[in-house]
Amino acid sequence: GAGVSQSPSNKVTEKGKDVELRCDPISGHTALYWYRQSLGQGLEFLIYFQGNSAPDKSGLPSDRFSAERTGGSVSTLTIQRTQQEDSAVYLCASSTTVVGAGRGPQHFGDGTRLSIL
Amino acid sequence: QKEVEQNSGPLSVPEGAIASLNCTYSDRGSQSFFWYRQYSGKSPELIMFIYSNGDKEDGRFTAQLNKASQYVSLLIRDSQPSDSATYLCAVNFGGATNKLIFGTGTLLAVQP
């Protein structure tokens, strides 16, 4: 597709369950990012992929959070043993990258709204 | 701690006026700067990006960057009610990561 695609668009689950969120970046974009936006909060960086590698995972809030990317394309963000504070909109973005200056701007998907009961 | 600061607003302007949105950032080594527009309940949409000092114009939008003052702004000319949204300033501080640090956004309300 033309844009970043995320699924599901909404997810409601019980505390303690595991969830998987999926992101399909813009075709040809080598860089992929996950962010989180909680109610009344700014966007918070979680993890950055360049190809299938994650050079920066400094934003993952705990070891319950993990992400992978396969084939240089689709990425999955997994949250294990969900807690109520995990409720947020999880946004995926992708960009082209050029080593050095002039890195491409990031384009966001529509997000997954995650609600933990 | 690298930070991006914005006035949360709301910034209220009449239709047809110029809206001026401002952003400051903490790191002089910052490389690239972005403005996103976010409507309520929607995801951020890229409006402008700027890498070099000075002005960059695109239609009704002008981004201004002053690296010495660590200041970036967005001007919206001939503001329309459809411009009413939260405007997010984002900074790429460089280094090995390409992550963006976002401000908390300025809510713009254009009054018809």
Interface residues (C-beta under 8 A of the other chain):
Chain A: A31 Y33 Y35 Q41 G42 L43 F45 Y48 Q50 P55 D56 S58 G59 V89 L91 S95 T97 A101 G102 R103 P105 Q106 H107 F108 G109 D110 G111
Chain B: Q31 S32 F34 Y36 K42 S43 P44 E45 L46 F49 Y51 L88 A90 N92 A96 T97 N98 K99 L100 I101 F102 G103 T104 G105
